[in-house]
């Protein structure tokens, strides 16, 4: 039964994800994981969805009830669920995994859901559509390339916001540095401005053998200026 799952079960699942390096293998992994995903991330004490939602809500200056949000790599809809509780109402979700999208559809949160392979397919049918673009969990080593950030920016209306997260543990340090290099360059190019960077020590429970306690992570919020 799903309710009898333990942290050891979750650790084994997450570590097994590291062996699924090909795209189809990764999609298959998430499809298999979909039914237990929300219970498992609760056992992991995965805080990124609510931390991102809180960062957006604290800094968003527009009308929450009218804002259109693109939830990238939406999974089962955890981020959008938090945002709805905080007053947002309009959500479009995209994910590469049909199994995750099936569960997201059952929540009734989303006005539209689309399957999209991040890093391969374009996110967009039209540029500059969204007041807020959020991506939680997918920007990390072995997931999607940092080149996706360009598409996140393109999807956002001028004056709109892009919220991103990444892990800060040892295995993700190189990826995190690359991500931060890209976002700083885009600030220098005056394409967006930094609204908030929140470094969090207790992001989620550690699963690797060489890690104990919690690993760190970060939430980034940028506002498109052109």
Backbone bond lengths (Angstrom), bond angles and torsions (degrees), N, CA, C in turn:
res aa  C-N    CA-C-N  psi(-1)  N-CA   C-N-CA  omega(-1)  CA-C   N-CA-C  phi
1 X - - - 1.473 - - 1.521 109.91 -
2 X 1.351 116.44 143.86 1.457 120.54 -178.59 1.522 111.86 -60.19
3 X 1.358 117.03 -35.68 1.454 120.47 -176.75 1.520 112.77 -67.67
4 X 1.322 118.23 -15.80 1.467 120.70 -179.51 1.522 112.32 -92.33
5 X 1.323 117.67 3.53 1.453 120.92 -178.81 1.522 110.71 -65.76
6 X 1.310 116.18 145.93 1.456 122.47 -177.38 1.520 110.23 -116.80
7 X 1.337 115.50 170.53 1.460 119.40 177.17 1.527 110.76 -62.13
8 X 1.322 117.02 -33.02 1.472 120.27 177.33 1.532 110.51 -62.02
9 X 1.333 116.89 -38.73 1.466 120.41 176.45 1.528 110.53 -62.10
10 X 1.338 115.58 -43.85 1.462 120.81 -179.01 1.522 110.42 -64.19
11 X 1.322 115.85 -44.20 1.476 120.04 179.52 1.522 110.71 -58.39
12 X 1.319 116.65 -43.23 1.463 120.01 -179.77 1.525 111.56 -64.15
13 X 1.332 116.48 -39.80 1.466 120.74 179.09 1.528 110.26 -63.10
14 X 1.319 116.98 -47.74 1.464 120.50 -176.21 1.522 111.06 -67.42
15 X 1.312 117.36 -41.04 1.465 119.64 177.75 1.526 110.87 -64.91
16 X 1.320 117.28 -33.05 1.460 119.89 178.58 1.523 111.22 -67.81
17 X 1.336 116.79 -25.94 1.469 120.34 178.58 1.514 111.13 -61.93
18 X 1.328 116.78 -29.19 1.462 120.76 -177.90 1.520 111.77 -68.82
19 X 1.327 116.84 -19.68 1.462 119.83 179.08 1.528 111.64 -88.44
20 X 1.334 116.55 -10.10 1.466 121.39 179.83 1.527 108.46 -94.71
21 X 1.326 116.78 82.47 1.455 120.02 -171.05 1.520 113.71 -93.65
22 X 1.315 119.28 -26.70 1.458 121.12 178.08 1.515 110.97 -77.04
23 X 1.335 115.95 155.75 1.461 120.08 -176.50 1.521 112.05 -59.11
24 X 1.328 117.80 -51.34 1.453 120.34 -178.23 1.526 111.46 -64.67
25 X 1.326 115.66 -36.57 1.460 120.10 177.23 1.527 110.69 -63.91
26 X 1.345 116.09 -40.44 1.465 120.83 179.15 1.532 110.93 -65.62
27 X 1.330 116.36 -43.55 1.462 120.31 178.82 1.527 110.40 -62.49
28 X 1.332 115.76 -41.44 1.456 119.84 177.81 1.515 112.06 -62.20
29 X 1.330 116.36 -39.08 1.466 120.99 177.97 1.523 110.70 -60.52
30 X 1.333 117.09 -48.09 1.461 119.88 -178.07 1.528 111.96 -68.52
31 X 1.312 116.88 -32.56 1.466 119.53 176.37 1.522 110.79 -63.67
32 X 1.322 115.56 -41.27 1.462 120.83 178.49 1.522 111.34 -67.16
33 X 1.318 116.15 -35.98 1.461 122.07 -175.34 1.530 112.45 -80.14
34 X 1.316 117.81 -18.21 1.463 121.92 -168.27 1.533 113.76 -51.14
35 X 1.335 117.64 -47.19 1.465 120.45 -174.55 1.530 112.62 -63.30
36 X 1.337 116.84 -32.90 1.469 120.47 -178.79 1.524 113.19 -99.42
37 X 1.328 117.26 0.71 1.454 121.17 -169.12 1.535 112.78 -57.73
38 X 1.317 118.04 -51.76 1.459 119.73 -174.44 1.523 112.25 -66.52
39 X 1.332 117.00 -38.70 1.469 119.65 176.36 1.522 110.67 -64.45
40 X 1.338 115.15 -39.80 1.462 119.21 -176.74 1.524 112.01 -68.82
41 X 1.338 117.94 -42.49 1.462 118.06 -179.59 1.528 111.03 -70.79
42 X 1.333 117.38 -23.72 1.466 119.72 173.09 1.531 109.93 -67.64
43 X 1.341 117.20 -42.23 1.465 120.75 175.79 1.525 111.51 -64.76
44 X 1.327 115.86 -32.09 1.461 121.21 178.29 1.523 111.56 -74.34
45 X 1.338 117.21 -11.96 1.469 123.60 -173.36 1.522 110.03 55.52
46 X 1.320 114.89 47.89 1.463 123.36 -177.62 1.514 109.30 -76.85
47 X 1.326 117.05 110.97 1.464 121.68 -168.88 1.523 113.95 -100.32
48 X 1.330 117.27 -6.11 1.463 120.55 -174.16 1.530 113.89 -56.86
49 X 1.345 120.23 -44.27 1.473 118.56 -177.40 1.522 113.89 -58.51
50 X 1.328 117.13 -46.28 1.468 116.91 -178.08 1.523 111.68 -76.48
51 X 1.343 118.33 -29.82 1.469 120.36 176.94 1.524 110.72 -65.54
52 X 1.334 116.66 -41.15 1.459 120.41 177.76 1.526 110.49 -65.96
53 X 1.330 116.80 -44.75 1.461 120.51 -179.90 1.525 111.52 -61.20
54 X 1.322 116.95 -40.81 1.463 120.84 179.45 1.524 111.47 -67.06
55 X 1.339 116.92 -39.14 1.464 120.96 178.75 1.528 110.36 -63.75
56 X 1.317 116.75 -43.96 1.466 120.97 177.92 1.528 110.59 -61.15
57 X 1.326 116.13 -49.38 1.464 120.97 -175.56 1.524 111.46 -63.01
58 X 1.316 117.23 -39.91 1.469 121.34 -179.19 1.519 112.04 -64.11
59 X 1.340 117.33 -33.39 1.459 120.74 -170.51 1.531 114.76 -107.40
60 X 1.329 118.17 -12.94 1.460 120.70 -177.58 1.525 109.90 -71.60
61 X 1.325 116.76 129.36 1.475 121.15 -174.43 1.527 113.20 -102.30
62 X 1.333 117.50 -5.85 1.461 120.02 -176.75 1.515 112.65 -90.22
63 X 1.320 114.89 -165.52 1.463 123.25 179.30 1.531 107.87 -86.16
64 X 1.313 116.86 109.39 1.467 120.56 -176.67 1.524 111.93 -60.28
65 X 1.304 116.76 -36.14 1.464 120.16 -176.51 1.526 112.68 -69.52
66 X 1.329 117.32 -19.80 1.460 121.02 -178.46 1.533 112.82 -104.92
67 X 1.314 117.70 -14.97 1.469 122.19 -174.98 1.530 110.87 -65.21
68 X 1.331 115.93 138.45 1.460 121.81 176.07 1.525 107.97 -103.69
69 X 1.331 115.75 125.04 1.462 122.47 -174.08 1.515 109.87 -112.27
70 X 1.340 115.88 131.41 1.461 121.67 170.56 1.523 107.87 -100.36
71 X 1.316 116.19 113.82 1.462 123.26 179.53 1.534 107.33 -96.84
72 X 1.337 115.97 101.97 1.467 122.57 -174.99 1.529 108.99 -88.60
73 X 1.335 116.53 134.71 1.466 121.22 -172.39 1.528 108.71 56.77
74 X 1.325 114.90 52.36 1.465 121.69 -169.79 1.524 113.56 -68.96
75 X 1.341 117.85 -19.92 1.453 119.90 -177.69 1.516 111.10 58.05
76 X 1.314 116.19 -131.48 1.465 120.95 -179.64 1.528 112.95 -85.89
77 X 1.345 116.58 -4.01 1.463 120.21 176.45 1.516 115.62 104.89
78 X 1.328 118.32 21.59 1.466 120.50 -175.97 1.525 112.66 -62.10
79 X 1.335 117.37 -43.60 1.467 119.89 -177.56 1.528 110.23 -66.10
80 X 1.316 116.55 -47.38 1.466 119.84 -179.99 1.525 111.67 -63.16
81 X 1.323 117.20 -34.11 1.470 120.22 177.23 1.530 110.64 -62.26
82 X 1.335 116.85 -43.10 1.471 120.11 176.98 1.526 110.35 -64.12
83 X 1.335 117.29 -43.75 1.461 120.65 -178.89 1.526 111.34 -64.10
84 X 1.315 117.42 -36.52 1.471 119.44 178.08 1.522 110.88 -63.34
85 X 1.323 116.72 -41.23 1.466 120.58 177.73 1.524 111.13 -61.39
86 X 1.335 116.57 -25.85 1.467 121.64 -177.37 1.526 112.42 -95.60
87 X 1.355 117.26 8.11 1.455 120.20 170.29 1.513 117.11 111.13
88 X 1.339 117.82 -4.43 1.464 120.34 177.00 1.529 109.57 -83.33
89 X 1.350 116.22 154.34 1.462 118.49 -171.30 1.531 115.01 -132.33
90 X 1.326 118.61 -20.51 1.464 120.84 -170.65 1.525 110.96 -117.29
91 X 1.346 116.01 116.52 1.455 121.30 -172.89 1.526 111.76 -132.18
92 X 1.335 114.73 134.55 1.458 123.26 168.80 1.528 106.14 -117.47
93 X 1.318 116.81 128.94 1.459 120.42 -178.23 1.513 112.06 -115.31
94 X 1.329 116.72 141.13 1.457 120.82 171.86 1.519 109.24 -131.79
95 X 1.321 115.28 145.25 1.461 121.37 179.64 1.535 107.61 -158.93
96 X 1.316 115.50 155.55 1.458 119.53 179.03 1.510 114.15 -84.02
97 X 1.329 116.73 -12.92 1.464 121.57 -171.30 1.534 111.18 -107.22
98 X 1.318 116.80 116.93 1.464 121.22 -179.25 1.521 111.48 -61.93
99 X 1.336 118.03 -35.72 1.455 121.27 179.73 1.516 112.22 -63.25
100 X 1.338 116.80 -41.25 1.463 120.71 176.34 1.529 110.43 -65.87
101 X 1.321 116.74 -42.20 1.461 120.52 -179.55 1.531 111.73 -63.84
102 X 1.335 117.29 -35.51 1.459 120.44 177.28 1.527 110.76 -59.92
103 X 1.329 116.24 -41.53 1.463 120.04 179.17 1.523 111.06 -72.48
104 X 1.323 116.69 -38.06 1.469 120.12 177.18 1.533 110.43 -61.32
105 X 1.313 116.26 -38.32 1.469 121.28 -179.52 1.540 111.06 -61.74
106 X 1.314 115.91 -36.24 1.466 120.35 -177.62 1.526 112.54 -70.14
107 X 1.328 118.04 -18.39 1.464 120.16 -179.60 1.522 112.26 -71.94
108 X 1.335 116.78 -25.14 1.455 120.25 -175.29 1.513 114.33 74.61
109 X 1.335 117.42 7.86 1.458 121.66 -177.84 1.518 113.05 -73.58
110 X 1.322 116.32 -34.24 1.456 121.12 -164.84 1.525 112.54 -100.00
111 X 1.333 115.39 134.88 1.455 120.09 173.02 1.534 110.44 -76.82
112 X 1.345 116.38 -24.23 1.457 121.21 -179.53 1.522 108.77 -153.11
113 X 1.333 115.92 140.58 1.463 122.20 175.15 1.522 108.77 -131.84
114 X 1.341 115.83 136.41 1.456 120.59 -178.16 1.524 109.82 -134.64
115 X 1.332 116.38 142.50 1.459 120.70 173.98 1.526 108.72 -88.20
116 X 1.325 115.77 128.89 1.459 121.33 -175.99 1.519 108.73 -149.60
117 X 1.332 117.18 128.66 1.460 122.59 176.99 1.527 108.83 -86.46
118 X 1.310 117.53 101.97 1.456 121.17 -177.16 1.527 110.39 -60.83
119 X 1.322 115.03 135.15 1.451 120.11 -178.14 1.515 112.75 91.22
120 X 1.356 116.76 -13.63 1.462 121.27 177.23 1.521 111.22 -119.30
121 X 1.333 116.11 -54.47 1.456 120.76 -178.63 1.530 110.20 -88.81
122 X 1.321 115.97 153.69 1.458 120.47 172.41 1.526 109.27 -73.26
123 X 1.340 116.02 141.54 1.463 120.05 176.26 1.516 111.63 -72.80
124 X 1.307 116.79 -19.12 1.448 119.90 -159.45 1.514 114.55 -117.91
125 X 1.293 115.27 142.41 1.455 121.35 161.67 1.533 108.18 -96.54
126 X 1.315 116.26 -23.30 1.460 122.07 -179.27 1.530 108.12 -152.31
127 X 1.330 117.54 138.08 1.462 121.82 178.62 1.532 110.96 -74.40
128 X 1.316 115.28 161.52 1.473 123.60 169.52 1.528 112.83 56.80
129 X 1.329 116.43 46.43 1.465 120.53 -176.20 1.528 113.84 -98.21
130 X 1.336 117.82 -23.87 1.459 120.15 -163.68 1.528 112.78 -115.49
131 X 1.333 115.22 141.88 1.465 121.15 175.02 1.524 111.05 -74.37
132 X 1.328 116.08 -33.14 1.468 121.97 179.85 1.523 108.35 -140.05
133 X 1.319 116.21 132.99 1.463 122.06 170.78 1.519 106.84 -118.83
134 X 1.316 116.97 127.93 1.461 121.27 -177.79 1.518 109.92 -129.18
135 X 1.335 115.55 136.37 1.464 121.12 175.43 1.525 107.64 -134.76
136 X 1.315 115.69 116.70 1.468 121.98 -176.64 1.529 108.63 -122.48
137 X 1.327 116.27 122.94 1.460 121.22 172.42 1.511 115.90 97.37
138 X 1.338 117.82 -26.53 1.471 119.65 -173.02 1.521 113.51 -88.53
139 X 1.331 117.37 -21.36 1.458 119.95 -179.43 1.531 109.27 -84.06
140 X 1.321 115.37 84.27 1.465 120.78 177.83 1.516 108.93 -161.94
141 X 1.307 115.52 166.24 1.456 120.88 -177.00 1.526 110.15 -59.07
142 X 1.323 116.12 134.92 1.457 120.81 179.99 1.508 114.21 83.50
143 X 1.338 117.48 -0.95 1.471 120.57 -179.27 1.530 109.64 -108.03
144 X 1.320 118.07 -95.45 1.472 119.65 -179.38 1.527 109.61 -120.39
145 X 1.337 117.58 152.05 1.466 120.55 -178.96 1.524 111.64 -72.88
146 X 1.336 116.28 154.29 1.462 120.02 179.63 1.526 111.80 -66.17
147 X 1.326 118.15 -14.56 1.469 120.53 176.50 1.526 112.24 -61.05
148 X 1.331 117.04 -18.55 1.469 121.20 177.20 1.529 110.96 -61.52
149 X 1.329 117.55 -26.30 1.467 120.89 -177.80 1.521 111.50 -57.31
150 X 1.328 116.59 -36.17 1.468 120.25 177.42 1.524 111.07 -59.63
151 X 1.326 116.69 -40.08 1.462 120.05 179.31 1.524 111.43 -70.00
152 X 1.330 116.78 -34.79 1.463 119.56 177.34 1.520 110.14 -61.58
153 X 1.326 116.25 -43.76 1.463 121.80 178.51 1.523 110.54 -61.89
154 X 1.319 117.42 -45.20 1.464 121.85 -178.43 1.528 111.62 -63.05
155 X 1.315 116.84 -34.06 1.465 121.06 -177.99 1.520 113.04 -71.72
156 X 1.333 116.60 -18.04 1.460 122.36 -171.81 1.520 111.51 -91.32
157 X 1.323 116.34 137.74 1.462 120.74 174.39 1.528 109.99 -64.45
158 X 1.327 119.24 148.62 1.467 119.81 168.69 1.528 110.08 -54.32
159 X 1.308 116.00 129.51 1.461 120.72 -174.63 1.513 113.64 90.75
160 X 1.335 116.47 -10.95 1.460 120.94 178.53 1.520 112.39 -82.42
161 X 1.313 115.70 177.79 1.464 121.88 -170.64 1.535 111.62 -120.07
162 X 1.324 114.72 145.30 1.462 121.91 172.44 1.523 107.77 -120.49
163 X 1.327 116.38 123.44 1.464 122.11 178.51 1.519 108.84 -114.86
164 X 1.350 116.31 127.52 1.461 122.59 -177.88 1.522 109.49 -131.50
165 X 1.326 115.71 152.31 1.464 120.01 173.50 1.519 109.98 -131.90
166 X 1.321 114.71 156.74 1.464 119.83 171.13 1.521 108.67 -154.38
167 X 1.330 115.46 160.87 1.463 120.47 178.08 1.529 109.76 -82.26
168 X 1.341 116.02 158.34 1.458 120.68 -179.56 1.513 113.77 -119.40
169 X 1.333 116.74 17.30 1.469 118.95 -179.90 1.526 110.20 -76.95
170 X 1.331 116.08 173.21 1.463 121.19 -171.20 1.524 112.77 -58.23
171 X 1.323 117.81 -43.66 1.466 119.82 -175.38 1.518 112.63 -69.78
172 X 1.339 117.48 -16.23 1.463 120.51 -178.55 1.530 112.75 -105.53
173 X 1.337 117.88 4.43 1.465 120.28 -174.87 1.524 112.71 -62.69
174 X 1.318 117.30 -41.42 1.464 119.50 -178.78 1.531 110.70 -65.33
175 X 1.334 115.99 -42.90 1.465 120.40 178.08 1.534 109.99 -62.81
176 X 1.335 116.95 -45.23 1.468 121.41 -179.26 1.527 110.57 -59.46
177 X 1.330 116.52 -41.63 1.467 120.37 178.88 1.528 110.92 -64.27
178 X 1.324 116.84 -39.54 1.465 120.82 178.35 1.526 110.57 -65.71
179 X 1.327 116.64 -43.40 1.461 120.98 177.53 1.531 110.25 -58.35
180 X 1.325 116.72 -47.22 1.459 120.30 -177.19 1.529 111.48 -67.55
181 X 1.321 117.14 -31.19 1.467 120.40 175.02 1.532 110.46 -63.90
182 X 1.331 116.50 -43.57 1.464 120.90 -179.93 1.522 111.11 -64.39
183 X 1.325 117.71 -45.80 1.470 119.04 -176.63 1.530 110.90 -69.35
184 X 1.342 118.13 -34.05 1.465 120.29 176.72 1.529 111.21 -66.78
185 X 1.329 116.37 -39.94 1.465 119.56 178.13 1.525 110.66 -61.64
186 X 1.327 116.25 -39.24 1.462 120.01 -179.92 1.530 111.63 -69.67
187 X 1.331 117.59 -28.53 1.468 121.00 172.02 1.528 109.25 -67.29
188 X 1.323 116.34 -45.88 1.467 120.57 179.81 1.527 111.45 -61.34
189 X 1.333 116.18 -32.62 1.464 121.25 177.65 1.527 112.53 -81.08
190 X 1.345 115.87 1.45 1.463 123.52 178.71 1.533 112.59 60.07
191 X 1.324 115.07 33.52 1.459 120.10 178.15 1.527 110.88 -88.90
192 X 1.311 116.18 -26.65 1.456 121.65 172.55 1.514 109.21 -155.82
193 X 1.319 116.21 168.51 1.462 121.77 177.75 1.523 108.96 -123.57
194 X 1.315 115.12 151.30 1.469 120.50 -179.42 1.520 109.81 -79.35
195 X 1.327 115.92 125.61 1.461 122.09 176.90 1.530 110.23 -97.40
196 X 1.340 116.81 -44.46 1.464 120.66 -178.21 1.522 109.89 -158.84
197 X 1.329 115.44 142.29 1.463 122.54 168.02 1.517 106.32 -130.96
198 X 1.322 116.39 113.80 1.462 121.39 -177.40 1.526 109.69 -112.30
199 X 1.326 116.22 108.97 1.457 121.96 175.16 1.528 108.24 -86.64
200 X 1.317 116.60 127.18 1.469 122.22 -173.09 1.525 109.08 -120.64
201 X 1.309 116.84 124.96 1.473 120.29 -177.49 1.530 111.97 -73.29
202 X 1.332 116.43 -41.48 1.465 120.31 -177.33 1.532 108.68 -106.41
203 X 1.319 114.74 87.30 1.464 123.19 -175.03 1.527 110.90 -90.13
204 X 1.336 114.28 -48.73 1.463 122.33 177.14 1.521 108.28 -162.40
205 X 1.319 115.92 161.54 1.456 119.43 179.93 1.518 110.58 -67.84
206 X 1.317 115.86 139.52 1.458 121.59 -179.11 1.523 110.76 -70.37
207 X 1.326 116.49 143.97 1.463 120.67 179.19 1.525 112.92 -120.29
208 X 1.327 117.99 -23.59 1.464 120.02 -177.74 1.525 110.06 -72.82
209 X 1.339 115.81 151.20 1.461 120.74 -177.40 1.520 112.54 -59.94
210 X 1.336 117.64 -33.99 1.464 120.90 -176.24 1.525 112.17 -86.53
211 X 1.335 118.04 3.00 1.460 121.72 -179.18 1.529 109.95 -115.34
212 X 1.324 115.10 147.40 1.461 120.23 177.03 1.521 109.11 -132.68
213 X 1.331 115.40 160.12 1.462 120.02 177.85 1.513 111.89 66.70
214 X 1.314 115.80 -124.39 1.461 122.68 -179.31 1.526 110.54 -116.30
215 X 1.336 116.20 151.75 1.455 120.36 170.84 1.530 108.28 -99.02
216 X 1.348 116.65 156.19 1.467 120.20 179.09 1.522 112.03 -85.49
217 X 1.324 115.12 170.92 1.456 121.74 175.83 1.516 109.57 -159.53
218 X 1.332 116.27 -178.98 1.459 120.11 -177.78 1.524 110.91 -146.48
219 X 1.342 114.54 145.74 1.463 122.94 172.73 1.521 107.48 -113.51
220 X 1.332 116.51 130.92 1.455 122.62 178.86 1.538 109.08 -119.11
221 X 1.322 116.83 133.79 1.454 120.94 176.31 1.521 109.00 -129.16
222 X 1.342 115.85 123.53 1.460 121.98 -179.27 1.525 109.41 -126.53
223 X 1.335 115.50 148.95 1.461 121.36 178.73 1.521 109.37 -113.59
224 X 1.324 116.21 124.35 1.472 120.44 -178.98 1.526 109.96 -68.00
225 X 1.326 115.58 132.85 1.466 120.87 -176.20 1.517 112.94 -109.93
226 X 1.334 117.79 -9.78 1.468 119.27 178.90 1.522 110.61 -149.97
